[in-house]
Amino acid sequence: MTVRKNQASLTADEKRRFVDALVQLKRSGRYDAFVTTHNAFIMGDTDNGERTGHRSPSFLPWHRRFLLEFEQALQSVDSSVALPYWDWSTDRTARSSLWAPDFLGGTGRSLDGRVMDGPFAASSGNWPINVRVDSRTYLRRSLGGSTRELPTRAEVESVLAMATYDMAPWNSSSDGFRNHLEGWRGVNLHNRVHVWVGGQMATGVSPNDPVFWLHHAYIDKLWAEWQRRHPDSGYLPLAGTPDVVDLNDTMKPWNDVRPADLLDHTAYYTFDTAA
């Protein structure tokens, strides 16, 4: 069984294996396919039309399947690798070990946001940005440049306390747990982290930055935590809802998996801690 661990507790060997598997996927072209898929859904998901990956109830199961596919791709390179998660409510600064040169590297230079150290810096030759929104072919970050504060644990707790998964109109103006976690309402958890990292993470091609996977692994963990706290509050909507994915509808682009199939993560992986 795959065990997803807090990135802060990874050994040096676990970090190296994770980075090496990322680089191998990048060289094979398989990595960029994930970036392309994510960008297509960011661009296609709208409040008033069909929406699957974002701005909708299926934000959480869609990304759970997306991460599962990516984790399995990593494991096809190195079977020992699991996706780590980044608890940004605890590791809240650009000085966190996450951003060290032996792992993801640090923020970008002030001139152009170009990441200058670590295995994903352009100078390493490992990480050309091929699926992009502009002509720049290097990884960019601006940690804390656009929003100074990452979410606090108290803010996380305030969202975990919400008892209803989602509600009409099932988009970025909805009340409920999903939309407050996604960040279109309230204290803004998921979206704020993307903006805090900056660079490609603040665009539809956000998976270009490997921190995307660690961020979303933590979002996934928070969903699991919410499920434990609210065992009587399940996925909504159930059926007959225009433009969004009901509990037993299949999700694009796979068309072979429903939110109902992804409610229990323990069929696929566990976390190192329950909370």
C-alpha positions in Angstrom: 0.0 0.0 0.0 1.3 3.4 -0.9 1.8 5.7 2.1 1.9 9.5 1.4 4.1 11.3 3.8 4.6 14.8 4.9 7.4 16.2 2.8 9.1 17.6 6.0 9.6 14.0 7.2 11.1 12.6 4.0 14.6 11.1 4.2 17.3 12.3 1.9 16.9 9.1 -0.1 13.2 9.5 -0.5 13.6 13.1 -1.7 16.2 11.9 -4.2 14.1 9.1 -5.5 11.0 11.4 -5.9 13.1 14.0 -7.8 14.7 11.4 -10.0 11.3 9.9 -10.9 10.0 13.4 -11.8 13.0 14.0 -14.0 12.5 10.6 -15.8 8.9 11.3 -16.4 9.8 14.8 -17.8 12.4 13.3 -20.2 10.0 10.7 -21.5 7.3 13.4 -22.3 4.8 11.8 -20.0 5.0 14.6 -17.5 4.0 17.3 -20.0 0.9 15.3 -20.9 -0.4 15.9 -17.3 0.3 19.6 -17.7 -1.7 19.7 -20.9 -4.7 17.9 -19.4 -4.8 20.2 -16.4 -4.6 23.4 -18.5 -7.4 22.1 -20.8 -9.7 21.8 -17.8 -8.7 25.1 -16.2 -9.6 26.8 -19.5 -12.8 24.8 -20.1 -14.3 24.9 -16.6 -16.7 27.8 -16.3 -19.3 28.9 -13.8 -22.1 28.9 -16.2 -21.2 25.9 -18.4 -19.8 22.4 -18.1 -17.3 22.2 -15.2 -15.4 19.2 -14.0 -12.0 19.9 -12.6 -12.5 23.3 -11.0 -15.3 25.6 -9.8 -17.5 22.5 -9.2 -18.3 19.7 -6.8 -16.0 17.3 -8.6 -12.9 19.5 -7.9 -11.9 17.0 -5.2 -12.6 13.6 -6.8 -11.2 14.9 -10.2 -7.9 15.9 -8.6 -7.8 12.7 -6.6 -8.0 10.7 -9.8 -5.5 13.0 -11.5 -3.0 12.6 -8.7 -3.5 8.8 -8.7 -2.6 8.6 -12.3 0.4 10.7 -11.8 1.5 8.7 -8.7 1.2 5.5 -10.7 3.3 7.1 -13.5 6.0 7.9 -10.9 5.8 4.3 -9.6 6.3 3.0 -13.1 9.8 4.6 -12.9 10.5 3.8 -9.2 8.0 1.6 -7.3 9.1 3.0 -4.0 8.0 6.5 -4.7 4.8 8.0 -3.2 3.5 11.5 -3.6 4.5 13.6 -0.5 2.2 16.3 0.7 3.0 19.9 1.8 1.2 21.1 4.9 1.4 24.8 4.1 -0.4 25.6 7.3 2.8 24.5 9.2 5.6 25.0 6.6 4.7 28.5 5.9 7.8 30.3 4.7 10.3 30.3 1.8 12.8 29.0 4.3 11.0 25.7 4.8 13.0 22.6 3.8 10.6 22.1 0.9 12.4 24.9 -0.9 15.9 23.7 -0.2 18.4 23.0 -3.1 18.2 19.2 -2.4 14.5 19.1 -3.0 12.4 21.6 -5.0 14.7 24.6 -5.0 13.7 28.1 -3.9 12.0 31.2 -5.1 12.8 32.9 -8.4 15.1 35.8 -8.9 13.5 39.2 -8.8 14.3 40.1 -12.4 12.1 37.5 -14.1 11.1 34.9 -11.5 13.5 32.3 -12.8 14.3 29.6 -10.3 18.1 29.5 -9.9 18.8 26.5 -7.7 17.7 22.9 -7.1 17.0 20.1 -9.6 14.3 22.1 -11.5 16.3 25.2 -12.2 16.8 25.9 -15.9 20.6 25.6 -15.5 20.1 21.9 -14.5 18.9 21.1 -18.0 16.3 18.8 -16.4 13.2 20.9 -16.6 12.4 22.8 -19.8 8.9 24.3 -19.7 7.3 23.0 -22.9 3.5 23.5 -22.2 3.4 27.1 -21.4 1.3 30.3 -21.4 4.1 32.5 -22.8 7.5 32.2 -24.4 9.5 31.6 -21.2 10.9 28.1 -21.1 12.2 28.1 -17.5 10.5 27.4 -14.2 9.3 30.6 -12.4 8.3 31.3 -8.8 7.7 34.3 -6.6 7.2 32.8 -3.1 5.1 35.3 -1.1 5.3 37.9 -3.9 1.6 38.3 -4.6 0.1 37.2 -1.3 2.2 37.4 1.8 0.5 34.8 4.0 -0.2 31.2 3.5 -3.3 29.8 5.1 -3.1 29.2 8.9 -4.2 26.1 10.7 -7.1 28.1 12.3 -8.3 29.0 8.8 -8.0 25.3 7.8 -10.0 24.3 10.9 -12.8 26.9 10.0 -13.3 25.2 6.7 -13.1 21.6 8.0 -15.9 22.6 10.4 -18.4 23.1 7.6 -20.9 20.3 7.6 -22.2 20.5 4.0 -20.0 19.3 1.1 -21.4 21.6 -1.6 -24.6 23.3 -2.6 -26.3 25.2 -5.4 -25.4 26.9 -7.7 -22.5 24.3 -7.6 -19.9 26.8 -8.9 -17.4 29.3 -7.6 -20.1 31.3 -5.8 -21.4 28.2 -3.8 -21.3 28.0 0.0 -20.1 24.8 1.7 -16.8 22.9 2.3 -15.7 22.3 -1.3 -15.8 25.8 -2.5 -14.2 27.2 0.7 -11.4 24.6 0.4 -11.0 25.4 -3.3 -10.8 29.0 -2.4 -13.4 31.0 -4.3 -15.2 31.8 -1.0 -14.2 32.6 2.5 -10.6 32.3 3.8 -9.3 31.0 0.5 -7.2 27.9 1.0 -6.3 26.1 -2.3 -6.3 29.1 -4.6 -4.3 31.2 -2.2 -1.4 28.7 -2.1 -1.2 28.7 -5.9 -0.9 32.5 -5.9 1.6 32.5 -3.0 4.0 30.2 -5.0 3.5 32.4 -8.1 5.1 31.8 -11.5 3.5 28.9 -13.4 1.7 27.8 -10.2 -0.6 30.9 -10.7 -1.6 29.8 -14.2 -3.5 26.9 -15.8 -0.2 25.2 -16.5 0.5 25.0 -12.7 1.7 21.3 -12.8 4.8 22.6 -14.5 6.0 23.3 -10.9 6.5 20.0 -9.1 5.1 21.6 -5.9 1.7 21.4 -7.6 1.6 17.7 -6.7 2.6 18.2 -3.0 0.0 21.0 -2.7 -2.8 18.9 -4.1 -1.8 15.9 -2.1 -2.5 18.0 1.0 -5.8 19.3 -0.4 -6.7 15.6 -0.9 -5.7 14.9 2.7 -7.9 17.7 4.0 -10.8 16.2 2.1 -10.1 12.8 3.8 -9.9 14.6 7.1 -13.3 16.4 6.5 -14.9 13.0 5.6 -13.7 11.6 9.0 -15.2 14.5 10.9 -18.5 14.5 9.0 -19.3 10.8 8.3 -23.0 11.7 7.6 -22.2 14.4 5.1 -21.4 12.9 1.7 -20.6 14.1 -1.8 -23.3 16.4 -3.4 -25.1 16.7 -5.8 -26.5 13.2 -6.1 -28.4 13.3 -9.4 -29.9 15.3 -12.2 -27.8 18.4 -11.9 -27.0 20.3 -15.2 -23.3 21.0 -16.1 -21.7 19.3 -13.1 -20.7 15.8 -12.1 -23.3 14.1 -9.9 -22.2 11.3 -7.5 -22.6 8.5 -10.0 -21.7 10.4 -13.2 -18.5 9.5 -14.9 -15.8 12.2 -15.1 -13.9 13.4 -18.1 -11.3 12.9 -19.5 -11.3 9.3 -18.2 -15.0 8.5 -18.6 -14.5 5.4 -16.5 -14.6 6.7 -13.0 -17.3 8.4 -10.8 -17.0 10.5 -7.7 -18.6 7.5 -5.9 -15.6 5.4 -6.8 -13.1 7.8 -5.3 -14.7 8.6 -1.9 -12.5 6.1 0.0 -8.9 6.9 -0.6 -7.8 3.9 1.5 -8.5 1.7 -1.5 -5.5 3.3 -3.2 -3.2 4.8 -0.5 -3.0 5.9 3.1 -1.4 8.9 4.8 1.3 8.9 7.4 -1.0 10.6 9.9 -4.8 10.7 10.2 -5.0 14.4 11.0 
